Amino acid sequence: MSAQMLTYLFVGLSFALYIGIAIWSRSSSTNEFYVAGGGVNPVANGAATAADWMSAASFLSMAGIIAFEGADGARYLMGWTGGYVLLALLLAPYLRKFAKFTVPDFVGDRYYSQTARLVAVICVIFISFTYVAGQMRGVGIVFSRFLEVDINSGVIIGMAIVFFYAVLGGMKGITYTQVAQYCVLIFAYLVPAIYISIMLTGNPLPMFGLGGTMNDGSGTYLLDKLDGLTTELGMAAFTSGHKSTIDMLFITAALMAGTAGLPHVIVRFFTVPKVRDARISAGYALVFIALLYTTAPAVAAFARMNIINNVDGMVYAEAPSWFSKWEDSGLIAWSDKNADGVIRYRGGDALIPAKPIYSGERGDHGERLLENGVSPSENELYIDRDIIVLAHPEIAQLPNWVIALVAAGGLAAALSTAAGLLLVISTAVSHDLMKKTFMPQITERQELMAARVAAAVAIGIAGLFGIYPPGFVAQVVAFAFGLAAASFFPVILLGIFYKRMNKEAAITGMITGLAFTFSYIVYFKFINPADNNPSHWWFGISPEGIGTLGMLLNFAVSLVVCRFTPPPPEEVQALVEDIRIPGDR
Amino acid sequence: MSTERSEENNRAYWRANINLMLSLLVVWFSVSFMAGIVFVDFLDQFRFFGYKLGFWFSQQGSIYFFVVLIFIYAWRMNALDRRFGVEEEE
């Protein structure tokens, strides 16, 4: 069967599975809709958390980024896993003991203030929407490339599926579909990685293959070979880093604290029965995540090597079909600088500006001609990083069913995260805004109805983001982490570990952290992008890492304000005592 | 248990919790920020199988440590819960 037929088959089967699960696990109360009735098994919650957490960015983009950046890619690997240590040790067990539905619930109750709750709701909605827009783009890429439907129809199909199980099933439906989606996505990620690991190194485990020797009988270590190849072609050696140490530190810390502060991840720990389960569930979640995260650097190194070996020196007219298909999608470009019809892959950007602008005409060899300026580098090839995971099985000439599997996996990753985020948005509207703030008199039935309507509206908006992607989506997704790190992480942490922490401190802290982080990012990304380079950054910290500074400011401001304002009321102090002790005694 | 003794007990439990947490966080900080970022170039002169050691910490090892840390935490905390009699009822 052709890859396309198989893709239809695999994607169709996986979608049927998700819908089946959704029908089986409908929600009938707000408790089920918000936190799946609080009765989720910790292992299942771990798998659901892993799928919730691993988005299109983890599945599709991360290995591609590492493939081109080499050692510097470690900030994502450590940042997006290390956050779970913070979550497990500092937040999850206590929030489970608190036993409510949402993050704004905790902020509102702990800081005995509707203003604090409102600030938290705004943060939740903002963070979740920026994040969900990126998922919809991932869905669009997979559909347009593999199923050859246009991006808009792809997004609409994706929306319909999410609509079905999120609106019907709420958290209960989402939890069990996410477990299924985890299985699909990890299988789809590991199979090609194992295949390629055996081809290149003879070792079936990619994480060991990465540290193993080449399969060509030379006895050379794979990473040494790759360092040699990259240096030879005038690129930076794969295993050496180039970002400044301070920037690496700040970005990694922002990703860690941001991960721990992301509302759609935190809320998963409200769904397990006990404090004890919340602790161990974070451990299972990280095991499931680590399976992909320790494989990703191997996929990255293998892909880089296969691109160098298979693409460099290839005659364009004889290139396999994947090359021209990605070129048609606008994610690969070739500029035949020396007019020899051969693709040359070297260090440095091939084009000025770096991203291709197609003229709409075809050249002598059938390639899409470009309007970009020609860079001084000898490099003739532009490859978008986002396609590495999807294109690699084809580059390595794996069988068609593996290629189809990867498409289904990419969709599982994007849809599971989108559903988790949409649920958080709908809960924020129906529970935090309506029930707890503006319309406390509504009944549970009405609240449940409101939650479903809010989920439906949120899916519609997210779909619009997918169909008309605002140019800033890619740039802001990473900043969801900075904002979460600068707002929620300190407020929740101090709320648990510092009994004297009061509402004045929490509100000023959150606003300071947010305003600072937000302005720094907006200044460098939108107002003055020309200055977005290390010589203009404060202390050499890029906008990606500024959330850490925002977080430190939040802590500092909170602790100072707290000293000059009255302590929280007795019952709030009793609440803090209570969430620290697992049992009821 | 009298309230006074119970309060005393809860404070001791909380101190034990904080100590455990801080010692695990020291490991968390060392394997990621120290070994994976600050001392990465220094560690890269050593080999660990086919990896440079610093590269291994930053792209593989730190993640394994994170997983182990969470399981140790869950296991030790459950033991603390029982020792101080604050565990949840079945």
Interface residues (C-beta under 8 A of the other chain):
Chain A: I66 A71 G73 A74 L77 M78 T81 G82 Y84 V85 A88 L89 L90 P93 M207 F208 L210 G211 G212 T213 Y221 L222 L223 D224 T239 S240 G241 T245 M248 L249 T252 A253 K274 V275 R276 R279 I280 A282 G283 L286 V287 A290 Y293 T294 P297 E577 R580 I581 P582 G583 D584 R585
Chain B: M1 S6 N10 Y13 W14 N17 M21 L24 L25 W28 S32 F33 G36 I37 V38 V40 D41 D44 F48 F49 G50 Y51 K52 F55 W56 S58 Q59 Q60 S62 I63 Y64 F66 V67 L69 I70 F71 Y73 A74 M77 N78 D81 G85 V86 E87 E88 E89
